[in-house]
Amino acid sequence: MSKVFTTELDTGLAAEVSAKSTAESTAESIAELISLRELSQSVGVSRRSIQGYENEGLISPVNRNKYGHLLYDDYMRERADKVHFLQKTGFMLKEIKGIIDAPPEIMVSALEKKLPELEEKERQLSEIIRQIKDYIAKLN
């Protein structure tokens, strides 16, 4: 059952409670945000890399803390993870910008095109590993 405030005192109290509630929820949501340093550690890249993602428009901070430090939410962390994954597969940031928000079929197509390149690199690395093992065996 909700209470109806009829006096100015009651109305003022309701406004104060509402303001505190809003401030608390804002403080809680900022507490859930992570700093640039924490984001870079979470993703496994340098702070410069995260800044590069920002410069390309791939991610953006959602807020700043009281010291002016950039803050990121979980969505931006997941997005930075996705950018990093796509970079590891060989996509350039400009290419990533063109596919990251595309429909799933576009992403699938881009990854399918990248797969033969990666398989060739894997074959080349396997050959290098075999040659190193042979060379070590000759030296022993």
MDAnalysis code that builds the backbone (N, CA, C; Angstrom):
import MDAnalysis as mda
import numpy as np

u = mda.Universe.empty(420, n_residues=140, atom_resindex=np.repeat(np.arange(140), 3), trajectory=True)
u.add_TopologyAttr("name", ["N", "CA", "C"] * 140)
u.add_TopologyAttr("resid", np.arange(1, 141))
u.add_TopologyAttr("resname", ["MET", "SER", "LYS", "VAL", "PHE", "THR", "THR", "GLU", "LEU", "ASP", "THR", "GLY", "LEU", "ALA", "ALA", "GLU", "VAL", "SER", "ALA", "LYS", "SER", "THR", "ALA", "GLU", "SER", "THR", "ALA", "GLU", "SER", "ILE", "ALA", "GLU", "LEU", "ILE", "SER", "LEU", "ARG", "GLU", "LEU", "SER", "GLN", "SER", "VAL", "GLY", "VAL", "SER", "ARG", "ARG", "SER", "ILE", "GLN", "GLY", "TYR", "GLU", "ASN", "GLU", "GLY", "LEU", "ILE", "SER", "PRO", "VAL", "ASN", "ARG", "ASN", "LYS", "TYR", "GLY", "HIS", "LEU", "LEU", "TYR", "ASP", "ASP", "TYR", "MET", "ARG", "GLU", "ARG", "ALA", "ASP", "LYS", "VAL", "HIS", "PHE", "LEU", "GLN", "LYS", "THR", "GLY", "PHE", "MET", "LEU", "LYS", "GLU", "ILE", "LYS", "GLY", "ILE", "ILE", "ASP", "ALA", "PRO", "PRO", "GLU", "ILE", "MET", "VAL", "SER", "ALA", "LEU", "GLU", "LYS", "LYS", "LEU", "PRO", "GLU", "LEU", "GLU", "GLU", "LYS", "GLU", "ARG", "GLN", "LEU", "SER", "GLU", "ILE", "ILE", "ARG", "GLN", "ILE", "LYS", "ASP", "TYR", "ILE", "ALA", "LYS", "LEU", "ASN"])
u.atoms.positions = np.array([
    [0.851, -1.177, 0.000],
    [0.000, 0.000, 0.000],
    [0.898, 1.242, 0.000],
    [0.631, 2.221, -0.911],
    [1.457, 3.418, -0.971],
    [0.849, 4.526, -0.143],
    [1.703, 5.341, 0.451],
    [1.277, 6.451, 1.295],
    [1.216, 7.711, 0.450],
    [0.139, 8.463, 0.548],
    [-0.004, 9.717, -0.171],
    [0.447, 10.834, 0.757],
    [1.415, 11.657, 0.269],
    [1.920, 12.762, 1.074],
    [1.047, 13.982, 0.817],
    [0.492, 14.555, 1.901],
    [-0.430, 15.675, 1.740],
    [0.138, 16.995, 2.232],
    [1.132, 16.966, 3.055],
    [1.684, 18.223, 3.558],
    [3.000, 18.536, 2.869],
    [3.393, 19.785, 2.967],
    [4.668, 20.187, 2.370],
    [5.823, 19.427, 3.002],
    [5.757, 19.198, 4.295],
    [6.805, 18.476, 4.993],
    [6.922, 17.064, 4.423],
    [5.779, 16.413, 4.288],
    [5.782, 15.059, 3.735],
    [6.311, 15.058, 2.297],
    [5.898, 16.045, 1.501],
    [6.344, 16.127, 0.113],
    [7.840, 16.374, 0.057],
    [8.336, 17.244, 0.920],
    [9.775, 17.513, 0.970],
    [10.557, 16.273, 1.363],
    [10.011, 15.518, 2.329],
    [10.661, 14.282, 2.762],
    [10.697, 13.280, 1.618],
    [9.601, 13.177, 0.875],
    [9.548, 12.246, -0.255],
    [10.580, 12.632, -1.306],
    [10.717, 13.924, -1.574],
    [11.688, 14.387, -2.555],
    [13.109, 14.084, -2.080],
    [13.349, 14.271, -0.770],
    [14.671, 13.994, -0.219],
    [15.004, 12.505, -0.313],
    [14.035, 11.649, 0.015],
    [14.236, 10.200, -0.077],
    [14.490, 9.814, -1.527],
    [13.711, 10.409, -2.448],
    [13.890, 10.113, -3.872],
    [15.272, 10.544, -4.353],
    [15.728, 11.712, -3.929],
    [17.047, 12.203, -4.326],
    [18.149, 11.308, -3.780],
    [17.998, 10.871, -2.507],
    [18.997, 9.969, -1.925],
    [19.011, 8.646, -2.685],
    [17.833, 8.156, -3.020],
    [17.726, 6.894, -3.747],
    [18.414, 6.988, -5.106],
    [18.180, 8.101, -5.807],
    [18.815, 8.307, -7.109],
    [20.327, 8.415, -6.959],
    [20.781, 9.166, -5.956],
    [22.215, 9.322, -5.731],
    [22.854, 7.989, -5.372],
    [22.159, 7.197, -4.546],
    [22.696, 5.888, -4.172],
    [22.769, 4.965, -5.376],
    [21.734, 4.964, -6.222],
    [21.776, 4.082, -7.390],
    [22.849, 4.534, -8.374],
    [23.064, 5.855, -8.491],
    [24.139, 6.356, -9.351],
    [25.493, 5.948, -8.786],
    [25.667, 6.069, -7.467],
    [26.920, 5.665, -6.835],
    [27.147, 4.171, -7.011],
    [26.068, 3.379, -6.872],
    [26.195, 1.934, -7.064],
    [26.574, 1.612, -8.502],
    [25.948, 2.304, -9.476],
    [26.252, 2.007, -10.869],
    [27.680, 2.435, -11.214],
    [28.167, 3.532, -10.638],
    [29.553, 3.943, -10.866],
    [30.486, 2.926, -10.224],
    [30.102, 2.369, -9.075],
    [30.932, 1.365, -8.419],
    [31.074, 0.120, -9.291],
    [30.094, -0.162, -10.142],
    [30.146, -1.322, -11.021],
    [31.005, -1.070, -12.257],
    [31.359, 0.168, -12.489],
    [32.169, 0.516, -13.644],
    [33.643, 0.261, -13.341],
    [34.428, 0.064, -14.402],
    [35.851, -0.191, -14.221],
    [36.666, 0.903, -14.909],
    [37.870, 1.097, -14.399],
    [38.766, 2.130, -14.933],
    [39.454, 1.640, -16.203],
    [40.138, 2.546, -16.869],
    [40.918, 2.209, -18.063],
    [41.950, 1.136, -17.735],
    [42.630, 1.287, -16.610],
    [43.631, 0.307, -16.198],
    [42.988, -1.070, -15.993],
    [41.855, -1.096, -15.295],
    [41.171, -2.362, -15.051],
    [40.657, -2.976, -16.352],
    [40.171, -2.140, -17.252],
    [39.695, -2.635, -18.542],
    [40.844, -3.250, -19.331],
    [41.964, -2.559, -19.382],
    [43.102, -3.082, -20.148],
    [43.598, -4.393, -19.550],
    [43.615, -4.511, -18.223],
    [44.019, -5.761, -17.579],
    [43.013, -6.872, -17.865],
    [41.748, -6.554, -17.811],
    [40.702, -7.545, -18.059],
    [40.771, -8.100, -19.481],
    [41.010, -7.223, -20.441],
    [41.053, -7.614, -21.846],
    [42.397, -8.244, -22.203],
    [43.444, -7.850, -21.486],
    [44.773, -8.383, -21.760],
    [45.529, -7.594, -22.811],
    [45.256, -6.292, -22.851],
    [45.944, -5.404, -23.789],
    [46.443, -4.189, -23.016],
    [47.276, -3.393, -23.676],
    [47.797, -2.186, -23.036],
    [46.722, -1.096, -22.992],
    [46.956, -0.119, -22.143],
    [46.047, 1.036, -22.091],
    [46.052, 1.765, -23.430],
    [47.204, 1.800, -24.082],
    [47.299, 2.428, -25.408],
    [46.386, 1.719, -26.409],
    [46.312, 0.400, -26.318],
    [45.426, -0.345, -27.223],
    [43.969, 0.058, -26.998],
    [43.578, 0.145, -25.725],
    [42.206, 0.566, -25.411],
    [41.963, 1.967, -25.968],
    [42.934, 2.847, -25.812],
    [42.799, 4.203, -26.350],
    [42.698, 4.171, -27.872],
    [43.405, 3.245, -28.500],
    [43.297, 3.070, -29.946],
    [41.896, 2.617, -30.344],
    [41.321, 1.731, -29.546],
    [39.937, 1.294, -29.802],
    [39.001, 2.497, -29.712],
    [39.259, 3.360, -28.725],
    [38.444, 4.570, -28.564],
    [38.611, 5.492, -29.768],
    [39.854, 5.697, -30.196],
    [40.118, 6.589, -31.334],
    [39.425, 6.116, -32.603],
    [39.278, 4.814, -32.760],
    [38.592, 4.255, -33.933],
    [37.077, 4.235, -33.749],
    [36.594, 4.629, -32.572],
    [35.155, 4.645, -32.317],
    [34.582, 3.273, -32.009],
    [35.435, 2.333, -31.593],
    [34.969, 0.978, -31.309],
    [34.429, 0.840, -29.896],
    [34.987, 1.578, -28.967],
    [34.480, 1.618, -27.592],
    [34.518, 3.057, -27.122],
    [33.822, 3.313, -26.036],
    [33.874, 4.650, -25.441],
    [33.568, 4.551, -23.955],
    [34.182, 5.414, -23.166],
    [33.879, 5.406, -21.739],
    [32.426, 5.828, -21.527],
    [31.839, 5.318, -20.455],
    [30.447, 5.663, -20.170],
    [30.318, 6.711, -19.083],
    [31.430, 6.981, -18.376],
    [31.379, 7.947, -17.283],
    [32.807, 8.287, -16.871],
    [32.912, 9.163, -15.889],
    [34.195, 9.501, -15.266],
    [34.003, 9.433, -13.760],
    [35.074, 9.062, -13.051],
    [34.968, 9.074, -11.597],
    [35.262, 10.478, -11.067],
    [35.283, 10.617, -9.752],
    [35.467, 11.954, -9.175],
    [36.839, 12.545, -9.474],
    [37.784, 11.719, -9.904],
    [39.118, 12.198, -10.253],
    [39.257, 12.459, -11.749],
    [38.189, 12.232, -12.489],
    [38.206, 12.465, -13.923],
    [38.673, 11.270, -14.744],
    [38.920, 10.145, -14.076],
    [39.359, 8.948, -14.794],
    [38.196, 8.329, -15.555],
    [38.484, 7.844, -16.748],
    [37.457, 7.238, -17.584],
    [36.964, 5.932, -16.978],
    [35.659, 5.700, -17.125],
    [35.040, 4.487, -16.593],
    [34.281, 3.771, -17.696],
    [34.285, 2.440, -17.628],
    [33.670, 1.604, -18.650],
    [32.730, 0.607, -17.983],
    [31.633, 0.297, -18.667],
    [30.702, -0.681, -18.130],
    [30.986, -2.063, -18.721],
    [30.187, -3.042, -18.310],
    [30.401, -4.419, -18.742],
    [30.217, -4.570, -20.252],
    [29.289, -3.818, -20.821],
    [29.082, -3.883, -22.274],
    [30.349, -3.450, -23.011],
    [30.989, -2.379, -22.554],
    [32.209, -1.902, -23.202],
    [33.362, -2.886, -22.981],
    [33.385, -3.557, -21.823],
    [34.406, -4.571, -21.586],
    [34.228, -5.731, -22.563],
    [32.988, -6.177, -22.731],
    [32.719, -7.263, -23.679],
    [33.069, -6.838, -25.108],
    [32.774, -5.607, -25.424],
    [33.075, -5.087, -26.758],
    [34.592, -5.020, -26.977],
    [35.326, -4.563, -25.970],
    [36.791, -4.511, -26.067],
    [37.359, -5.926, -26.220],
    [36.769, -6.891, -25.503],
    [37.180, -8.293, -25.660],
    [36.975, -8.759, -27.100],
    [35.852, -8.391, -27.665],
    [35.525, -8.785, -29.045],
    [36.506, -8.153, -30.032],
    [36.818, -6.875, -29.825],
    [37.783, -6.180, -30.685],
    [39.136, -6.875, -30.595],
    [39.563, -7.191, -29.382],
    [40.853, -7.849, -29.190],
    [40.868, -9.220, -29.878],
    [39.793, -9.980, -29.733],
    [39.699, -11.282, -30.398],
    [39.822, -11.119, -31.913],
    [39.083, -10.169, -32.464],
    [39.121, -9.966, -33.912],
    [40.500, -9.507, -34.373],
    [41.174, -8.708, -33.558],
    [42.543, -8.305, -33.886],
    [43.466, -9.519, -33.919],
    [43.310, -10.406, -32.947],
    [44.158, -11.599, -32.899],
    [43.932, -12.491, -34.123],
    [42.746, -12.440, -34.704],
    [42.483, -13.249, -35.898],
    [43.053, -12.608, -37.152],
    [43.531, -11.368, -37.025],
    [44.186, -10.714, -38.150],
    [43.439, -9.535, -38.744],
    [42.307, -9.176, -38.178],
    [41.576, -8.013, -38.680],
    [42.237, -6.730, -38.188],
    [42.258, -5.726, -39.033],
    [42.740, -4.402, -38.663],
    [41.575, -3.655, -37.992],
    [41.897, -2.628, -37.196],
    [40.844, -1.891, -36.491],
    [39.805, -1.305, -37.448],
    [40.242, -0.813, -38.592],
    [39.294, -0.253, -39.559],
    [38.348, -1.334, -40.086],
    [38.867, -2.548, -40.273],
    [38.017, -3.660, -40.704],
    [37.037, -4.033, -39.591],
    [37.540, -4.055, -38.369],
    [36.701, -4.398, -37.225],
    [35.556, -3.406, -37.103],
    [35.859, -2.140, -37.324],
    [34.819, -1.105, -37.245],
    [33.685, -1.399, -38.228],
    [34.018, -1.985, -39.364],
    [33.010, -2.288, -40.374],
    [32.184, -3.525, -40.089],
    [32.671, -4.400, -39.196],
    [31.927, -5.646, -38.965],
    [31.405, -5.823, -37.546],
    [31.924, -5.070, -36.596],
    [31.588, -5.335, -35.193],
    [30.096, -5.162, -34.890],
    [29.454, -4.214, -35.555],
    [28.027, -3.983, -35.320],
    [27.151, -4.539, -36.438],
    [27.772, -5.256, -37.354],
    [27.039, -5.813, -38.496],
    [26.185, -6.995, -38.039],
    [25.199, -7.358, -38.835],
    [24.391, -8.543, -38.508],
    [25.280, -9.789, -38.425],
    [24.855, -10.792, -37.676],
    [25.679, -11.998, -37.482],
    [26.161, -12.641, -38.783],
    [25.344, -12.628, -39.832],
    [25.761, -13.270, -41.082],
    [26.972, -12.567, -41.709],
    [27.102, -11.260, -41.494],
    [28.263, -10.511, -41.995],
    [29.512, -10.925, -41.212],
    [29.372, -11.039, -39.890],
    [30.490, -11.466, -39.047],
    [30.916, -12.888, -39.422],
    [29.959, -13.771, -39.616],
    [30.263, -15.155, -40.002],
    [31.022, -15.171, -41.324],
    [30.551, -14.406, -42.286],
    [31.201, -14.349, -43.592],
    [32.637, -13.851, -43.474],
    [32.851, -12.801, -42.691],
    [34.196, -12.245, -42.512],
    [35.122, -13.260, -41.853],
    [34.612, -13.963, -40.845],
    [35.434, -14.962, -40.160],
    [35.724, -16.156, -41.071],
    [34.754, -16.547, -41.872],
    [34.971, -17.660, -42.807],
    [36.043, -17.297, -43.838],
    [36.094, -16.038, -44.248],
    [37.123, -15.586, -45.187],
    [38.495, -15.553, -44.527],
    [38.535, -15.301, -43.225],
    [39.798, -15.210, -42.492],
    [40.358, -16.595, -42.160],
    [39.496, -17.585, -42.070],
    [39.901, -18.922, -41.652],
    [41.009, -19.540, -42.511],
    [40.944, -19.501, -43.843],
    [42.040, -20.079, -44.638],
    [43.399, -19.421, -44.359],
    [43.404, -18.118, -44.143],
    [44.656, -17.419, -43.798],
    [45.246, -17.973, -42.511],
    [44.385, -18.150, -41.515],
    [44.846, -18.650, -40.222],
    [45.315, -20.100, -40.330],
    [44.625, -20.880, -41.124],
    [45.038, -22.272, -41.318],
    [46.396, -22.342, -42.016],
    [46.654, -21.450, -42.948],
    [47.955, -21.401, -43.620],
    [49.041, -20.992, -42.627],
    [48.759, -20.025, -41.789],
    [49.735, -19.623, -40.762],
    [50.023, -20.789, -39.821],
    [48.980, -21.519, -39.462],
    [49.145, -22.685, -38.593],
    [50.061, -23.718, -39.263],
    [49.859, -23.956, -40.554],
    [50.683, -24.908, -41.294],
    [52.145, -24.446, -41.307],
    [52.348, -23.148, -41.544],
    [53.702, -22.601, -41.574],
    [54.383, -22.733, -40.211],
    [53.650, -22.434, -39.154],
    [54.219, -22.553, -37.804],
    [54.543, -24.006, -37.475],
    [53.687, -24.914, -37.881],
    [53.965, -26.338, -37.648],
    [55.252, -26.761, -38.341],
    [55.464, -26.266, -39.549],
    [56.683, -26.577, -40.290],
    [57.910, -25.997, -39.588],
    [57.800, -24.776, -39.095],
    [58.917, -24.155, -38.370],
    [59.223, -24.941, -37.100],
    [58.196, -25.353, -36.390],
    [58.383, -26.139, -35.160],
    [59.093, -27.455, -35.487],
    [58.688, -28.123, -36.565],
    [59.327, -29.371, -36.985],
    [60.798, -29.129, -37.298],
    [61.099, -28.041, -38.012],
    [62.484, -27.725, -38.372],
    [63.331, -27.445, -37.129],
    [62.768, -26.739, -36.165],
    [63.491, -26.452, -34.919],
    [63.805, -27.750, -34.189],
    [62.839, -28.637, -34.114],
    [63.057, -29.919, -33.436],
    [64.144, -30.721, -34.145],
    [64.122, -30.730, -35.473],
    [65.165, -31.427, -36.241],
    [66.538, -30.819, -35.967],
    [66.612, -29.504, -35.934],
    [67.883, -28.808, -35.703],
    [68.410, -29.121, -34.302],
    [67.533, -29.109, -33.306],
    [67.925, -29.438, -31.932],
    [68.454, -30.869, -31.881],
    [67.779, -31.765, -32.570],
    [68.211, -33.174, -32.573],
    [69.610, -33.294, -33.205],
    [69.886, -32.548, -34.253],
    [71.213, -32.583, -34.884],
    [72.284, -32.037, -33.961],
    [71.946, -31.037, -33.168],
    [72.915, -30.422, -32.265],
    [73.238, -31.336, -31.071],
    [72.311, -32.185, -30.716],
    [72.547, -33.105, -29.592],
    [73.283, -34.261, -30.095],
])
